[in-house]
Amino acid sequence: MGRSEDALRELSMAVTLRANEASILCNSACLYCSLGRKPEALDALRKAWEAGFRDSVWARRDPDLSLLHGDPEFERLYPEKPAVTHQNVAHS
């Protein structure tokens, strides 16, 4: 059994034990990306979003998720946040 199979087996166990934990689901998306399994990665990331992982900045900067960057579903879940500038900061 190769390392990929080991990782998938461990992932399956983790998801079984904690099916709604955002960090496990996000890490599973990263693993699927590293294996080039984009549909599974998107599904895991969608579930991570539903479980509470909504950090667009982190998701967009995470190199482990780069396979998904630019995908319409990824862009819908994790839209680019506008940069904070003097023009869009409220003055008191």
Secondary structure, DSSP 8 states (H G I E B T S, - for coil): --HHHHHHHHHHHHHHHTTT-HHHHHHHHHHHHHTT-HHHHHHHHHHHHHTT---HHHHHH-GGGTTTTT-HHHHHHS-------STTS---
